[in-house]
Amino acid sequence: MQPFTDGVVTNRDFLRSTFQSMLRARILENKLSSLYKAGKIVGGVYLGRGQEAVSATLGTALIQGTDFFAPLIRDQAGRTAFGEPMIDCTRTYLGSVEGPMRGRDGNIHRGRPSMGMPAMISHLGAQVPVVAGMLFAKRLQGTLTGRVGATCIGDGATSTGAFHEGLNMAAVEKLPLVVVVANNQFAYSTPNDRQFACGDLVERARGYGIGGFSVDGTDLLACASVIGEAVRRARNGGGPQMVVAQLLRLSGHGEHDDGSYVPTAIRAGHYGQDCIEVASNQLVENHIATAAEISAWQDEFAEEVQRAVAQAQQEATPDPYLEDWTALSTRFPISQSTAQ
């Protein structure tokens, strides 16, 4: 599916699909929050509330089976849009041995390399050189044409060495890399004005000689236009593209954090609005979906979440006395290990 351009809706299916991924992710993450507070999840829970429009648009604009997508901790909406089964998420958070990481790793480090989704790396900015390397490998194999590699990082990650080194390599090699920076105004609790001196992070794109875009991350229609165009340019030989999306996370850094360091004025400002509510209104006003359809989707996705949680809760967790702890890549052929 192709997104719309120039502010005119030309593909309602793209927008409906993107919004469904946003809504499905929000309902799933609300359930994860409840499970965490009830003591059912070991480890941290980091939610993408407020980032769904950006993440889901990127995931929807990519082509499953062809492109690469390296999501970060707030990219459940993007994962969903890119085709990740909901059961992968619930199994990983609840430690099921049936999950993609077989209950071995932290609850956010899941991935499906065989479907073009590498396992998440906690070190900020590290996904940029990883995706660049994946794209470069495809060039060496002669199979890069028509592919795009993308990752969505936070504003804090733009201050790391991995971000700069990876983006520089991608720029020099003119790789079809799309980096979406979700600028949620705080690197954990450090505000923008204590983190970088440039007026807008998109200015860094010029320094690397790559395409740069800015977008209101709370606006689904704007995200579809801008992020869709960045993906199109990368796919058509335009080299790396960077999109900086302005938004605000609508919860703390994690569910353990109340976000009290965010000033009330910022919370009450434009970027404090809920992108789900904005998108819902946009779809209804542009006759892309009805209020009744959206309500039905909410009920459908809530039932889907309940089924996925119930299934994962019934499955076994790893047994340390039976586990041999060998790496998946050495125990099984790649095609088998990544399909587990």
KASUL-V268906 format. One record per pair of residues at least 12 apart in sequence whose ideal C-beta (glycine too) atoms are under 7 Angstrom apart, sorted by the first residue. I is the first residue (numbers start at 1). J is the second residue. D is the distance in Angstrom with one decimal. If there is no record, write none. Layout:
I & J & D
I & J & D
This chain:
1 & 13 & 5.7
1 & 14 & 4.3
1 & 17 & 6.7
1 & 60 & 6.8
2 & 14 & 6.6
2 & 228 & 6.9
3 & 61 & 6.0
3 & 224 & 4.2
3 & 225 & 6.5
3 & 228 & 2.9
4 & 224 & 5.8
4 & 225 & 6.1
5 & 225 & 5.7
5 & 229 & 6.4
7 & 225 & 6.5
9 & 286 & 5.7
9 & 288 & 6.7
12 & 288 & 4.7
14 & 60 & 6.3
14 & 224 & 6.5
15 & 220 & 6.9
15 & 224 & 6.1
15 & 283 & 6.6
15 & 288 & 5.3
16 & 288 & 6.2
16 & 289 & 5.9
17 & 60 & 5.6
18 & 56 & 4.8
18 & 57 & 5.4
18 & 60 & 4.5
18 & 81 & 6.5
18 & 220 & 6.7
18 & 224 & 6.5
19 & 220 & 6.6
19 & 279 & 5.2
19 & 283 & 5.9
20 & 297 & 6.0
21 & 56 & 4.2
21 & 59 & 6.4
21 & 60 & 6.5
21 & 77 & 5.3
21 & 80 & 4.4
21 & 81 & 3.9
22 & 52 & 3.9
22 & 53 & 6.3
22 & 56 & 4.6
22 & 77 & 5.1
22 & 276 & 6.0
22 & 279 & 6.3
23 & 276 & 6.6
23 & 297 & 5.8
23 & 298 & 6.5
23 & 301 & 6.0
24 & 80 & 5.3
24 & 301 & 4.6
25 & 48 & 6.5
25 & 52 & 5.7
25 & 56 & 7.0
25 & 76 & 4.2
25 & 77 & 3.8
25 & 80 & 5.1
26 & 49 & 6.9
26 & 52 & 6.1
26 & 276 & 5.7
27 & 298 & 6.9
27 & 301 & 4.8
27 & 302 & 5.5
27 & 305 & 5.5
28 & 76 & 6.4
28 & 86 & 6.3
28 & 89 & 6.4
28 & 305 & 5.1
29 & 47 & 4.6
29 & 48 & 6.5
29 & 49 & 6.8
29 & 76 & 5.7
31 & 305 & 5.0
31 & 309 & 6.2
32 & 45 & 5.4
32 & 93 & 5.9
33 & 45 & 6.3
33 & 47 & 6.5
33 & 255 & 5.6
36 & 255 & 5.0
41 & 93 & 5.3
41 & 94 & 6.8
41 & 107 & 6.6
42 & 95 & 6.8
43 & 106 & 5.7
43 & 107 & 4.7
44 & 254 & 4.7
44 & 256 & 6.3
45 & 254 & 6.2
45 & 255 & 4.3
46 & 73 & 4.1
46 & 74 & 6.3
46 & 108 & 6.5
46 & 254 & 4.7
47 & 74 & 6.8
47 & 251 & 5.3
47 & 255 & 6.9
48 & 74 & 3.6
48 & 75 & 6.3
48 & 76 & 5.3
48 & 77 & 5.9
49 & 249 & 6.5
49 & 250 & 4.0
49 & 251 & 5.0
50 & 184 & 7.0
50 & 247 & 5.5
50 & 248 & 5.6
50 & 249 & 4.9
50 & 250 & 3.9
50 & 274 & 7.0
50 & 275 & 6.2
51 & 74 & 4.8
51 & 182 & 5.2
51 & 184 & 7.0
51 & 217 & 6.9
51 & 247 & 6.1
51 & 249 & 6.6
52 & 77 & 4.1
52 & 275 & 5.6
52 & 276 & 6.3
53 & 217 & 6.2
53 & 218 & 6.6
53 & 219 & 6.9
53 & 220 & 4.6
53 & 223 & 4.9
53 & 275 & 4.0
53 & 279 & 6.0
54 & 152 & 6.9
54 & 180 & 6.2
54 & 182 & 5.5
54 & 217 & 4.6
54 & 223 & 5.6
54 & 245 & 4.4
54 & 247 & 6.6
55 & 74 & 6.9
55 & 75 & 4.6
55 & 77 & 4.2
55 & 78 & 3.6
55 & 152 & 5.7
56 & 77 & 3.9
56 & 78 & 6.0
56 & 81 & 4.7
57 & 223 & 4.3
57 & 224 & 5.4
57 & 227 & 4.7
58 & 78 & 5.3
58 & 150 & 5.8
58 & 152 & 5.8
58 & 180 & 5.4
58 & 227 & 5.5
59 & 77 & 6.9
59 & 78 & 3.7
59 & 79 & 6.7
59 & 80 & 6.9
59 & 81 & 2.9
59 & 82 & 4.1
60 & 81 & 4.4
61 & 227 & 6.0
61 & 228 & 5.1
61 & 231 & 4.4
62 & 82 & 6.0
62 & 148 & 6.3
62 & 150 & 6.0
62 & 231 & 6.7
64 & 82 & 6.2
64 & 83 & 4.7
64 & 115 & 6.9
66 & 146 & 6.6
66 & 147 & 5.7
67 & 116 & 5.9
67 & 147 & 5.8
67 & 148 & 4.7
67 & 149 & 6.7
67 & 150 & 6.9
68 & 116 & 4.7
68 & 131 & 5.6
68 & 134 & 5.2
68 & 149 & 4.0
68 & 150 & 7.0
69 & 82 & 4.9
69 & 116 & 6.3
69 & 117 & 5.5
69 & 150 & 5.4
70 & 118 & 5.3
70 & 127 & 3.9
70 & 130 & 6.1
70 & 131 & 5.0
70 & 151 & 4.0
71 & 120 & 6.2
71 & 152 & 6.4
72 & 120 & 6.4
72 & 127 & 6.8
72 & 152 & 5.8
72 & 153 & 5.8
72 & 154 & 6.9
73 & 108 & 5.4
73 & 120 & 7.0
74 & 182 & 6.8
75 & 152 & 5.4
76 & 89 & 6.8
78 & 152 & 6.1
82 & 117 & 6.5
83 & 115 & 6.5
84 & 112 & 6.8
84 & 117 & 6.7
86 & 304 & 6.2
86 & 305 & 6.9
86 & 308 & 4.5
87 & 308 & 4.9
87 & 311 & 6.3
87 & 312 & 6.7
88 & 100 & 5.2
88 & 110 & 6.0
90 & 308 & 4.4
90 & 309 & 5.1
90 & 312 & 4.0
91 & 312 & 4.6
91 & 315 & 6.9
92 & 107 & 5.4
92 & 110 & 4.4
93 & 107 & 4.6
94 & 312 & 4.4
94 & 313 & 6.0
95 & 317 & 4.7
96 & 312 & 4.9
96 & 315 & 4.1
96 & 317 & 6.7
97 & 315 & 6.7
97 & 316 & 5.1
97 & 317 & 6.1
97 & 318 & 5.2
98 & 315 & 5.0
100 & 112 & 5.8
100 & 340 & 6.9
102 & 318 & 6.6
102 & 340 & 6.4
103 & 317 & 5.4
103 & 318 & 4.3
104 & 318 & 6.4
108 & 120 & 6.0
112 & 338 & 6.5
113 & 338 & 4.8
114 & 335 & 6.8
114 & 338 & 3.8
114 & 339 & 5.9
118 & 130 & 6.1
123 & 162 & 6.8
124 & 153 & 6.8
124 & 154 & 6.9
124 & 156 & 5.8
124 & 157 & 3.9
124 & 160 & 5.2
125 & 153 & 6.2
125 & 157 & 4.0
125 & 160 & 3.6
125 & 162 & 4.0
125 & 163 & 3.5
126 & 162 & 4.7
127 & 151 & 4.2
127 & 153 & 6.7
128 & 151 & 6.0
128 & 153 & 7.0
128 & 162 & 6.2
128 & 163 & 5.2
128 & 166 & 3.4
128 & 167 & 5.8
128 & 179 & 6.1
129 & 162 & 5.6
129 & 165 & 6.0
129 & 166 & 3.2
129 & 169 & 6.7
131 & 149 & 4.1
131 & 150 & 7.0
131 & 151 & 5.2
131 & 177 & 6.1
132 & 166 & 5.0
132 & 169 & 5.3
132 & 170 & 4.4
132 & 175 & 5.7
132 & 177 & 5.7
134 & 149 & 5.8
135 & 147 & 6.8
135 & 149 & 4.5
135 & 175 & 4.5
135 & 176 & 6.3
135 & 177 & 6.2
136 & 173 & 6.2
136 & 175 & 6.4
146 & 235 & 6.6
147 & 176 & 6.2
148 & 176 & 4.9
148 & 178 & 6.1
148 & 231 & 5.8
148 & 234 & 5.0
148 & 235 & 5.0
149 & 176 & 6.6
149 & 177 & 5.2
150 & 178 & 4.2
150 & 180 & 6.9
151 & 179 & 6.0
152 & 180 & 4.4
152 & 182 & 6.0
153 & 179 & 6.7
153 & 181 & 5.9
154 & 182 & 5.5
154 & 184 & 6.4
154 & 187 & 6.8
155 & 181 & 6.1
155 & 183 & 4.2
155 & 184 & 6.7
155 & 187 & 5.9
155 & 192 & 6.6
155 & 195 & 6.8
155 & 201 & 6.3
156 & 187 & 2.9
156 & 188 & 6.8
156 & 195 & 6.8
158 & 181 & 6.0
158 & 201 & 5.7
158 & 204 & 6.7
159 & 195 & 6.1
159 & 196 & 6.6
167 & 179 & 6.6
167 & 208 & 5.5
167 & 240 & 6.7
168 & 208 & 6.1
170 & 240 & 4.5
171 & 208 & 4.4
171 & 209 & 5.5
171 & 210 & 5.1
171 & 239 & 6.8
171 & 240 & 5.5
174 & 239 & 4.2
175 & 240 & 6.1
176 & 234 & 4.1
176 & 235 & 6.0
177 & 234 & 6.6
177 & 240 & 4.4
178 & 230 & 5.3
178 & 231 & 5.6
178 & 234 & 5.1
178 & 241 & 5.0
179 & 242 & 4.8
180 & 227 & 6.5
180 & 243 & 4.8
180 & 245 & 6.4
181 & 201 & 5.7
181 & 242 & 6.7
181 & 243 & 6.9
181 & 244 & 4.6
181 & 245 & 6.8
182 & 217 & 6.4
182 & 245 & 5.3
182 & 247 & 6.2
183 & 201 & 6.0
183 & 244 & 5.6
183 & 245 & 6.4
183 & 246 & 5.5
183 & 247 & 7.0
184 & 247 & 5.6
184 & 248 & 5.6
184 & 249 & 4.5
185 & 248 & 5.6
185 & 266 & 6.5
185 & 271 & 7.0
186 & 262 & 6.6
188 & 253 & 5.0
189 & 261 & 4.4
200 & 214 & 6.3
200 & 244 & 6.6
201 & 244 & 4.7
202 & 214 & 4.9
202 & 242 & 6.8
202 & 244 & 4.4
205 & 242 & 4.4
210 & 239 & 5.9
210 & 240 & 4.2
210 & 241 & 6.5
210 & 242 & 6.0
211 & 230 & 6.6
211 & 233 & 5.9
211 & 238 & 6.1
211 & 241 & 4.1
211 & 242 & 6.8
212 & 242 & 5.3
213 & 226 & 5.0
213 & 230 & 5.6
213 & 243 & 4.5
214 & 244 & 5.2
215 & 227 & 6.9
215 & 243 & 6.1
215 & 245 & 5.1
216 & 246 & 5.9
217 & 245 & 3.4
217 & 246 & 5.5
217 & 247 & 3.3
217 & 275 & 7.0
218 & 247 & 5.6
218 & 271 & 6.1
218 & 273 & 5.3
218 & 275 & 4.6
218 & 278 & 5.5
219 & 278 & 6.2
220 & 275 & 6.7
220 & 278 & 6.6
220 & 279 & 3.8
220 & 282 & 5.7
221 & 282 & 5.5
223 & 245 & 6.9
226 & 243 & 6.1
227 & 243 & 5.5
230 & 243 & 5.0
246 & 271 & 5.9
247 & 271 & 5.4
248 & 266 & 6.6
248 & 271 & 4.2
248 & 272 & 5.2
250 & 274 & 6.4
280 & 294 & 5.7
